[in-house]
Amino acid sequence: MTATEIAERVRSREISAEEITRATLTEIALRDGRIGSYLRVDPEGAIRAAQTVDSRVRAGEPGLALAGVPVALKDALVTRGQETTCASRMLQGWIPPYDATVVARLREAGAVITGKLNMDEFAMGSSGENSAFFPTRNPWDLSRTPGGSSGGSAAAVAAEMCAVSLGSDTGGSVRQPAAMCGVVGLKPTYGRVSRYGLVAFASSLDQIGPLARTVEDAALVLETIAGHDEKDATSVARPVPSYRERCRDGVRGLRVGVPREYFVEGMDAQVESAVRTAIAELGRLGAEIVDVSLPHTRYAIATYYLISAAEASANLARYDGVRYGFRKSDASDVDDLYQASRQGFGPEVKRRILLGTYVLSAGYYDAYYGRAQKVRALIHRDFEGAFARCDVIATPTSPTAAFRLGERVSDPLQMYLADVLTISANLAGTPGVSVPCGFTAGGLPVGLQLLAAPFGEEMMLRAAWAYEQATDWHLHRPPGLERAI
């Protein structure tokens, strides 16, 4: 069942939240040993939470929009009383004393948290291979990446080990794995969802977003977690629309822009064909297809990695072995200190901290970080100009389908190019969603990305829902799931 169906049936007492939770825990036990989506499962806590939801339903409590819905969380979201590690040994054993705002809102709406999901360490990566514990595998092909950094979040939904999940998107980390795993992934406008309780990577880019099997489910979760939060100074005080209701408004008369810069050299021909066919389908449904240009897109990769690395070097300075992480006082000699330090950051996190420290250093700040901020302003201006001509922009989510595990580990620049089509939205602060739009000849999912102007989630979801209703790509299931049952 979808999250929407589960919530409706639990509220009507057709089925209990406890039954749904026990069934979900069974699926996790059967499947996750091969996939590696979960870092930690919380069966006792989930069953207790489900029993509480059933009590709330019996008492007639209103407002349980996610009653009994099994939700899993990227391990960058802090959870009261549950270990939160960001898939890093640096935070291993850290038990937060509070819930992230989005987690508190999910619990209030009746969601049942099943556990914490694997990710690239501190959200730095595009393949799910940078976890300090183990890689996550793509349910469609276990030899391939699920994408990253929210690879565990995407794979868990694709393998039906939760109804929806939450991830964080700094440069495409919700949308890119959603595309590679054949699910829906939504990045809201910067400031639409509170970041309080999200372990920071790059504070001016990070956003929390849902991954789901349908657009309606993603809209339902966004309604639940969006809204102003006084604990987050970047949270915007704007009313939260009924995204689910607005989904159904259709695309007739909507202007869909297609930027030539997003169909890049080196793009997989099958990906391009699937996305162009999807855009043509939007035209058939009544949308007007127009050409737009985003000329500074070619500078987005360099701009993103300078800004994000600089912010990461500042954010991760707190993990110094005194406030968080291994403690130097625990080491009795040089050898012990060396062994303790090996339990700290992994190589990709170290690489980005070093780059960020360099670009912020005296003599280089203006040449690198300062200039990157100026280019970021130009990218934002490009989007303003494009949205003067269209309501929604349609592009591929990723230039390729899921690549093989290990294929790009030794080539960081090649790995960074996996985000080339998603990072501009983070630099500009615009919302984006990836929806399934086809498969390669090898049976790997392809994603269509839809972008809207800031706080234009309603427009974006209209196009996504109309396309989803006209096609059946979201109904396909990874071939190995039946064998796991």
C-alpha angles and dihedrals in degrees: 000000000000120000090255092054093046093052093047093050094045092049090050089048090237087130132007128244088232092057091050091048095049091049091050093049088052091054091049091052091049099045115022097073088074098037106038098213097141126063091183132008118202105203097162094047092045094052092047090050091049092051089051090051091051089052091051091050092050089050089056094242111176128220099047094142092161099035109172095348111150108231127181124200134220106244091244089076113086118234125194111250094358125103114257115192109158082229088288131124086218089075099032109139096018111139112193118220094215144038125249111251092250091051091050090050092050092051091047090053091053101259118152114224109219099183150295122299133225120253144162107288111279086351092290109137146053103227112046090245097108095074111124090224111042139323124262118235129217111252090218092058120003092208091063138074121258088214124248169344088327091038093132090052093052096042093049091056094043091051091047094241090133133010094235136355139197125234136168124243119205098153104355101315094141100035100043096052089042089058093046093049097042098245137113117270124183130194111192126213112284105270096021092101125038116251093199106131095019110122101238126243102161110355098203092051108034120106131168116229142169130252116204144154094248138033090237091057092049090050091049092053092045090054088053100048101033125094142078120312121191089208091066117061091198093055111111122226101227129130115263111236124217095263093182093057094045091051090075096057091097131219102267107134093009114134112226115197122209114200114210091210092067095063091075133187110267094031114145107260092223091053092050092048093051093049095047089050089051091051090050088052090055087053091051089052091058106273120133111236114215134175117243134176131223099182099178092057090102089067095049099094094052092042094049097048093048094049097039093046091049092051091044092054089055096043095047095048088093091067092081103131092260104071097019136005132023115351120230089213088065091065116085097191143004093277092052090048091052092050091047091051090055086065090062129077123349123234098268093051090048090049092055095043090053092048092047093048090050096050091049095048124110111279095021103057096088094039095053119009096031093048092046090056090053091052089048088059090052091051089051089050090051090058092048089054093047094049089053085067101037143023099220134019119218123203141143112278095217129014090229139025119251111314125213121279109260093018096113104019094105094046110060094179092055089049092051090055088067086079097047094113099043107043098075090067090058093047090051095040093234125145122250139182133194119209128182112263107168148313137266120242086264092059098255119143123251124205132217113211120211120191130189138185116276110297089008094122091125092059092045094049091049090060093042094049094046091051093046092050091051094051138042103218092113091058095064117103129206107267095236097060096083090053091053095056 
